[in-house]
Structure formats: structure tokens, C-alpha cells
Amino acid sequence: MALIHLVRHGQASFGSANYDQLSDLGMRQCYLLGQWMHQTQQPVERIILGGMHRHRQSAQAFVEGFGSPDYLNANHWELDANLNEFDHEQVLKVSRPDLAAPGKLMEFLATQARPRAVFEQMFAEAFARWMSGAHDADYAESWASFKHRIGNAISLFQSPEFHSEPRKNTIVFTSAGPITVLCQQIMAVPDSHIMGLLSVMLNSSVSKLIHTDGDLRVAAINAVPHLEIKADKSLISYR
């Protein structure tokens, strides 16, 4: 039996010109995850990450907290572009072109009494439009193409080659979209239920897969024990 830990990156820079950058809180969240896994004696023998800057920063902070043995340093990380997030900014802008100009979205949200609730509703509507398949020409990557890409990552995790080495416990740094679709495909969850999970995926959360004889099963989703143990609600974030 092998374990695959799917980690959503730490809090990124929502609302800034460059979202693909961890905030100070995001770095701390991933540091605490590494520290917690070390303290609870959970071995990590392999690191895989998507190609985004926030994935790499999350891995770096995790390794610092874990107390890196040499085999976990960056020279041994494995990159897989299949684990990259979908272009959520494009998905939103296509749905709301009136807010596509730089700074417009944050200006609009600042006028709202409940900005987070308004944003979540906007994003749900934009996501549903993308997922419908009726407007695929509007996007650089369709929903069907995104799901196919994530299926390639699942095929890798199931392959004999992936488990041919003695390393048993893998940690994967990626984003909420890939984690949600990975779990969806393994558990055969319909598309209609996707947004419910995607909208509550916590930063630095761990979703755990168990691999046995070529079969992948979901053992846990969206867990943050490394943050909950601190009894500090300010450590919890969704975006």
C-alpha cells in the first residue's frame, strides 16, 4: 500500500496583479504542514508538484517545516504540468467582461456589503458556464480538456512505473481544481457536485489517496489538522 497526499497550495495573493504568489500566511500554512507531518512521524519520500510558482513556494515552505533530508531537496522534485490549475481568471473574465480590466473586480467587490459571498456567487456562475461545454471556443482550455489532463495524472499515479521504486509515500503540491477533479474521477462524482467541494477547499489542505494493486481510493479530503491543532482561526483561509 502506498499513500499519495494531495496538498492544495498555501494562500496565494488574491486580488493582486500576480495571484501566483504565496502570501505570508500561505508560506506559514505550508511550513506548519511540514512541521506537523514531521512531528507525527509521517514519512515523505517523494515530492511532485505542478508547474506554478505557488506550487513551488508551497513545497519549499513544507520542506523547511519538515526539516528536509537530502532526498527532499528541490533537486529531486518531480514536475508534472498535468497538475496545473485551470485558468480561473480567464473563466471569470469571460463570464464577466465588465470586470475584466485590471483592478475592476476588486473595485466592484469593495462596494458590496458581503464581498466574499458576492464573489463566490460570481465564480460559481462563471464555473458553470465553463463546465457546460456550450462555450468551449471562449476558453484556452475547455472543461473536458481539463478533466482529460487530470485523468493523465491519475494514470500516472496508477501506473506500475510510479510504484516500482521502494518509495511509498508521495506528497503532491497542486491546486484546488486538480484535487477536486482527481477525487471526482476516482469516486465517480457527477459534475453537478463539483462546485460544492471546490468552493470549500482550504489552503494547504491535504486530501489522501491510497494505492493498492493498481487501484486508487480516496481516504480523506480537505483536511487541515496542522492548522486546527494551533487553535487559531486566522490560519484558515479559502483564497
Order of alpha helices (4+ residues) and beta strands (2+ residues): beta-alpha-beta-alpha-beta-alpha-alpha-alpha-alpha-beta-alpha-alpha-beta-beta-alpha
